[in-house]
Amino acid sequence: MSDLNTETIQAVTKIFKLIGDPTRFLILHVLENRELNVNAIAEELDLEQSAVSHQLKKLREAKLVKSRRSGKNILYSQDDQHVYEILHLAVEHAEHGREDMHNEDGTATTNKNNP
């Protein structure tokens, strides 16, 4: 990794803070490879429309999602494929960590790195 300046470090940590929120993570997951309006997102995630709108605003400001008007609707979609690559790697890592916590017969075992 090249030398990082303060501005880059702040930008990266802001992205991780945003995608680290479970609601925003789920919104990003729902929007992968499709466009939805706020009501469809709220319905799919069983959340209030106002809560989804609030989180979409944060994601849009960070350029993690984009929006476009279609008639009376505003449709939201992913803005940056790089973010989804990060999300996929994080999910893969989390699932890999859980797999390490079980023996072949399915019984729990102690993680060698975290007894």
Secondary structure as UniProt FT lines:
FT   HELIX           6..19
FT   HELIX           22..30
FT   TURN            31..33
FT   STRAND          36..37
FT   HELIX           38..45
FT   HELIX           49..61
FT   TURN            62..63
FT   STRAND          65..70
FT   TURN            71..72
FT   STRAND          73..78
FT   HELIX           81..100
FT   TURN            104..105
FT   TURN            112..113
//
